[in-house]
Amino acid sequence: MLWTNRRNRPGRCFAPAARRNLHPGSGAFFQITIEAVADPSPPVVPGDESPSVLRRRIDRLIEELRDVSEREAMDQVRRRLVIHLCNRCYRGWIENPAS
């Protein structure tokens, strides 16, 4: 597996599993974009919960997040990752990406 550089483009890189260099434009690798998004559904709020109880729940959540950085908070909601796999590694990975 090959992780991208800061521009999300492979440079002259080495794929350790395949023990080979990957060169842009050679057609020797796949670029894979993985995007994970937290459950986009609105939260379930019991119908019998009073506005004051709901407000306390929200305040408690805000307090829990007070020491969480903006980046950490975003990573809990949405995450995007771009990886590059050589052709051989891609063929194995695409059949079982969670392995």
Backbone as CSV, one residue per row, in Angstrom:
resi,resn,N_x,N_y,N_z,CA_x,CA_y,CA_z,C_x,C_y,C_z
1,MET,0.853,-1.170,0.000,0.000,0.000,0.000,0.893,1.224,0.000
2,LEU,0.487,2.231,-0.709,1.248,3.461,-0.816,0.389,4.626,-0.388
3,TRP,0.858,5.399,0.553,0.127,6.590,0.980,0.612,7.754,0.153
4,THR,-0.279,8.689,-0.115,0.066,9.799,-0.992,0.885,10.850,-0.275
5,ASN,1.430,11.751,-1.079,2.104,12.900,-0.505,1.058,13.974,-0.204
6,ARG,1.467,15.152,0.214,0.531,16.197,0.638,-0.410,16.658,-0.474
7,ARG,-0.025,16.509,-1.702,-0.875,16.937,-2.821,-1.804,15.836,-3.302
8,ASN,-1.838,14.732,-2.580,-2.650,13.569,-2.954,-2.266,13.018,-4.322
9,ARG,-1.001,13.147,-4.661,-0.497,12.576,-5.902,0.749,11.755,-5.578
10,PRO,0.872,10.602,-6.171,2.078,9.829,-5.896,3.276,10.467,-6.584
11,GLY,4.367,10.481,-5.916,5.614,10.906,-6.533,6.385,9.655,-6.881
12,ARG,7.672,9.759,-6.885,8.483,8.550,-7.067,8.427,7.806,-5.747
13,CYS,7.649,6.745,-5.688,7.362,6.069,-4.428,7.644,4.589,-4.539
14,PHE,7.729,3.993,-3.389,7.983,2.566,-3.291,6.790,1.894,-2.638
15,ALA,6.282,0.834,-3.234,5.178,0.057,-2.666,5.800,-1.129,-1.933
16,PRO,5.862,-1.077,-0.596,6.556,-2.136,0.151,6.024,-3.540,-0.092
17,ALA,4.693,-3.700,-0.142,4.133,-5.047,-0.310,4.546,-5.639,-1.656
18,ALA,4.586,-4.814,-2.679,4.936,-5.299,-4.014,6.437,-5.212,-4.279
19,ARG,7.156,-4.501,-3.417,8.597,-4.289,-3.575,8.928,-3.687,-4.935
20,ARG,8.208,-2.581,-5.247,8.466,-1.922,-6.532,8.165,-0.437,-6.433
21,ASN,8.816,0.315,-7.294,8.559,1.744,-7.393,7.312,1.979,-8.227
22,LEU,6.583,3.022,-7.898,5.398,3.417,-8.670,5.697,4.757,-9.322
23,HIS,5.405,4.851,-10.598,5.696,6.069,-11.349,4.407,6.625,-11.947
24,PRO,4.080,7.892,-11.654,2.873,8.513,-12.225,2.898,8.441,-13.748
25,GLY,1.738,8.164,-14.326,1.610,8.082,-15.778,1.926,6.728,-16.355
26,SER,2.386,5.810,-15.542,2.781,4.495,-16.049,1.614,3.520,-16.113
27,GLY,0.493,3.853,-15.454,-0.637,2.934,-15.412,-0.399,1.755,-14.498
28,ALA,0.588,1.877,-13.612,0.985,0.754,-12.772,0.343,0.770,-11.391
29,PHE,-0.610,1.670,-11.161,-1.230,1.707,-9.839,-2.639,2.270,-9.930
30,PHE,-3.389,2.097,-8.841,-4.738,2.645,-8.699,-4.728,3.692,-7.598
31,GLN,-5.481,4.750,-7.800,-5.717,5.735,-6.747,-7.082,5.422,-6.159
32,ILE,-7.129,5.253,-4.856,-8.370,4.911,-4.167,-8.717,6.036,-3.207
33,THR,-9.952,6.519,-3.300,-10.436,7.553,-2.390,-11.457,6.920,-1.459
34,ILE,-11.213,7.048,-0.176,-12.112,6.505,0.841,-12.717,7.684,1.579
35,GLU,-14.026,7.729,1.636,-14.707,8.792,2.362,-15.660,8.158,3.365
36,ALA,-15.479,8.513,4.615,-16.330,7.993,5.687,-17.082,9.161,6.307
37,VAL,-18.384,8.984,6.475,-19.232,10.028,7.050,-20.030,9.404,8.191
38,ALA,-20.045,10.102,9.334,-20.826,9.626,10.480,-22.309,9.584,10.101
39,ASP,-23.057,8.837,10.824,-24.498,8.694,10.589,-25.129,10.071,10.341
40,PRO,-25.632,10.312,9.121,-26.181,11.626,8.794,-27.613,11.838,9.290
41,SER,-28.190,10.838,9.911,-29.564,10.950,10.409,-29.617,11.880,11.610
42,PRO,-30.720,12.610,11.774,-30.844,13.440,12.973,-30.921,12.554,14.210
43,PRO,-30.479,13.060,15.365,-30.521,12.233,16.573,-31.948,11.904,16.978
44,VAL,-32.093,10.756,17.603,-33.395,10.347,18.115,-33.609,11.067,19.439
45,VAL,-34.684,11.830,19.515,-35.022,12.568,20.733,-36.379,12.065,21.201
46,PRO,-36.431,11.521,22.423,-37.719,11.043,22.921,-38.761,12.166,22.906
47,GLY,-39.952,11.851,22.463,-41.010,12.847,22.364,-41.454,13.416,23.696
48,ASP,-41.218,12.675,24.766,-41.666,13.138,26.082,-40.593,13.940,26.828
49,GLU,-39.470,14.202,26.164,-38.387,14.931,26.813,-38.684,16.432,26.789
50,SER,-38.593,17.046,27.936,-38.900,18.479,28.031,-37.761,19.297,27.420
51,PRO,-38.051,20.505,26.983,-37.005,21.363,26.425,-35.843,21.598,27.393
52,SER,-36.120,21.690,28.688,-35.037,21.925,29.659,-34.123,20.706,29.768
53,VAL,-34.678,19.501,29.701,-33.866,18.284,29.744,-33.024,18.197,28.471
54,LEU,-33.635,18.484,27.351,-32.915,18.482,26.077,-31.776,19.499,26.110
55,ARG,-32.030,20.681,26.636,-31.006,21.728,26.738,-29.839,21.262,27.595
56,ARG,-30.108,20.568,28.703,-29.039,20.047,29.565,-28.206,19.004,28.828
57,ARG,-28.867,18.164,28.040,-28.130,17.162,27.239,-27.204,17.840,26.242
58,ILE,-27.693,18.883,25.596,-26.874,19.619,24.630,-25.707,20.295,25.334
59,ASP,-25.965,20.923,26.471,-24.901,21.583,27.232,-23.832,20.588,27.670
60,ARG,-24.258,19.402,28.094,-23.323,18.358,28.519,-22.444,17.921,27.337
61,LEU,-23.042,17.770,26.164,-22.287,17.397,24.969,-21.278,18.481,24.605
62,ILE,-21.695,19.737,24.668,-20.780,20.847,24.372,-19.612,20.835,25.350
63,GLU,-19.886,20.569,26.606,-18.819,20.514,27.613,-17.849,19.376,27.313
64,GLU,-18.357,18.227,26.894,-17.498,17.090,26.551,-16.590,17.422,25.371
65,LEU,-17.060,18.271,24.478,-16.293,18.615,23.280,-15.357,19.803,23.488
66,ARG,-15.410,20.418,24.626,-14.630,21.640,24.876,-13.130,21.450,24.636
67,ASP,-12.587,20.307,25.013,-11.146,20.064,24.866,-10.782,19.321,23.577
68,VAL,-11.747,19.149,22.705,-11.503,18.468,21.440,-11.145,19.512,20.389
69,SER,-10.052,19.285,19.689,-9.638,20.240,18.657,-10.620,20.196,17.489
70,GLU,-10.574,21.240,16.684,-11.448,21.299,15.504,-11.181,20.110,14.584
71,ARG,-9.920,19.764,14.403,-9.540,18.644,13.537,-10.077,17.321,14.088
72,GLU,-9.913,17.116,15.402,-10.421,15.890,16.022,-11.933,15.784,15.885
73,ALA,-12.618,16.903,16.064,-14.077,16.900,15.942,-14.488,16.554,14.513
74,MET,-13.819,17.140,13.525,-14.152,16.834,12.130,-13.858,15.381,11.789
75,ASP,-12.762,14.839,12.326,-12.428,13.441,12.061,-13.480,12.492,12.623
76,GLN,-14.219,12.935,13.632,-15.293,12.115,14.187,-16.544,12.180,13.326
77,VAL,-16.611,13.133,12.411,-17.797,13.320,11.580,-17.543,12.913,10.135
78,ARG,-16.409,13.343,9.588,-16.102,13.080,8.186,-14.607,12.876,8.037
79,ARG,-14.244,11.877,7.250,-12.836,11.593,7.020,-12.649,11.184,5.577
80,ARG,-11.653,11.732,4.925,-11.340,11.400,3.536,-9.877,10.993,3.468
81,LEU,-9.626,9.897,2.775,-8.282,9.360,2.676,-8.042,8.930,1.239
82,VAL,-6.891,9.254,0.704,-6.520,8.836,-0.640,-5.280,7.951,-0.522
83,ILE,-5.371,6.756,-1.086,-4.230,5.844,-1.088,-3.962,5.406,-2.519
84,HIS,-2.768,4.888,-2.739,-2.405,4.343,-4.047,-1.939,2.913,-3.842
85,LEU,-2.439,2.026,-4.675,-2.036,0.622,-4.635,-1.503,0.227,-5.996
86,CYS,-0.416,-0.533,-6.007,0.065,-1.048,-7.285,-1.010,-1.991,-7.837
87,ASN,-0.935,-2.284,-9.117,-1.973,-3.107,-9.754,-2.156,-4.455,-9.062
88,ARG,-1.060,-5.108,-8.718,-1.147,-6.429,-8.073,-1.830,-6.325,-6.707
89,CYS,-1.425,-5.347,-5.905,-2.024,-5.182,-4.578,-3.496,-4.782,-4.694
90,TYR,-3.819,-3.972,-5.684,-5.207,-3.544,-5.879,-6.116,-4.737,-6.138
91,ARG,-5.681,-5.651,-6.998,-6.520,-6.811,-7.333,-6.881,-7.612,-6.085
92,GLY,-5.970,-7.766,-5.163,-6.272,-8.469,-3.920,-7.117,-7.641,-2.975
93,TRP,-6.817,-6.356,-2.907,-7.527,-5.463,-1.985,-8.984,-5.265,-2.379
94,ILE,-9.271,-5.099,-3.656,-10.638,-4.786,-4.098,-11.600,-5.936,-3.801
95,GLU,-11.096,-7.160,-3.764,-11.954,-8.308,-3.455,-12.294,-8.388,-1.974
96,ASN,-11.454,-7.829,-1.126,-11.699,-7.879,0.322,-11.045,-6.648,0.972
97,PRO,-11.629,-5.465,0.781,-10.989,-4.233,1.263,-10.892,-4.121,2.786
98,ALA,-11.664,-4.879,3.512,-11.624,-4.801,4.983,-10.621,-5.768,5.595
99,SER,-9.923,-6.514,4.773,-8.991,-7.512,5.336,-7.755,-6.868,5.919
